[in-house]
């Protein structure tokens, strides 16, 4: 049962990430590339100015990707803590002499 919950959580996260990419990241990438191309159109700019311009074009996407990465890491940490809590409760129940079936049900209800 825990495997089913894990699969369901993975599918939800994958779906959310695909939606985020489609609706936000791809648009930001398009803007970044068009902006970067515009930087190269300035024939009066020095190489350093062009590089600075391109870096400015890349910054919003890099910041968004870093934010998504941080939030996913927080979510994974939260899931890991929840799983450890459920496992600890199950172990305590076994140590207290609970029956295996009862502990299994308790563990399943904890992770759902």
C-alpha positions in Angstrom: 0.0 0.0 0.0 2.8 2.4 0.8 4.2 1.7 -2.7 0.9 2.7 -4.2 0.9 6.0 -2.2 4.5 6.6 -3.3 3.5 6.0 -7.0 0.5 8.3 -6.6 2.6 11.1 -5.1 5.2 10.7 -7.9 2.5 10.9 -10.6 1.1 14.1 -9.0 4.5 15.7 -8.8 5.3 14.7 -12.4 2.0 16.1 -13.6 2.6 19.4 -11.7 6.1 19.7 -13.1 4.9 19.1 -16.7 2.2 21.8 -16.2 4.7 24.2 -14.7 7.1 23.7 -17.6 4.4 24.1 -20.2 2.7 27.1 -18.7 5.7 29.0 -17.3 9.2 27.6 -18.0 8.9 27.3 -21.8 7.6 30.8 -22.0 10.4 32.1 -19.9 12.9 30.2 -22.1 11.5 31.8 -25.2 11.8 35.2 -23.7 15.3 34.4 -22.6 16.4 33.3 -26.0 14.8 36.3 -27.8 16.3 38.7 -25.2 19.7 37.1 -25.7 19.4 37.4 -29.5 18.6 41.0 -29.0 21.7 41.5 -27.1 23.7 40.3 -30.1 22.0 42.8 -32.4 23.7 45.8 -30.8 26.6 46.4 -33.1 27.9 49.2 -30.9 28.2 47.0 -27.8 31.5 45.6 -26.6 31.8 41.8 -26.0 31.6 42.4 -22.3 28.4 44.4 -22.6 26.9 41.7 -24.8 27.8 39.1 -22.2 26.3 41.2 -19.4 23.2 41.7 -21.4 22.9 37.9 -22.0 23.5 37.2 -18.3 20.6 39.6 -17.5 18.4 37.8 -19.9 19.2 34.4 -18.3 18.7 35.6 -14.7 14.9 35.3 -14.4 14.8 31.8 -15.7 17.7 30.7 -13.5 15.9 32.2 -10.5 12.7 30.5 -11.3 14.5 27.1 -11.8 16.3 27.6 -8.5 13.0 28.3 -6.7 11.4 25.2 -8.2 14.4 23.1 -7.1 14.2 24.5 -3.5 10.5 23.8 -3.3 10.8 20.3 -4.6 13.6 19.6 -2.1 11.4 20.9 0.8 8.6 18.7 -0.4 10.9 15.7 -0.6 12.2 16.4 2.9 8.6 16.7 4.2 7.7 13.4 2.7 10.8 11.7 4.1 10.0 13.0 7.6 6.4 11.8 7.3 7.6 8.4 6.2 10.1 8.2 9.1 7.3 9.2 11.5 5.0 6.5 10.2 7.7 3.9 10.4 8.6 4.9 13.9 5.0 4.6 15.0 4.8 1.1 13.4 8.0 0.0 15.1 6.7 1.3 18.5 3.5 -0.7 18.0 5.4 -3.9 17.1 7.6 -3.3 20.2 4.5 -2.9 22.3 3.2 -6.3 21.1 0.6 -5.2 18.6 -0.4 -7.8 16.0 1.2 -7.6 12.5 -2.0 -7.0 10.7 -3.0 -4.2 13.1 0.4 -2.6 12.6 0.2 -3.0 8.9 -3.2 -1.2 8.8 -1.9 1.5 11.1 1.1 2.0 8.8 -1.2 2.2 5.7 -3.5 4.7 7.3 -0.5 6.8 8.4 0.9 7.2 4.9 -2.3 8.0 3.2 
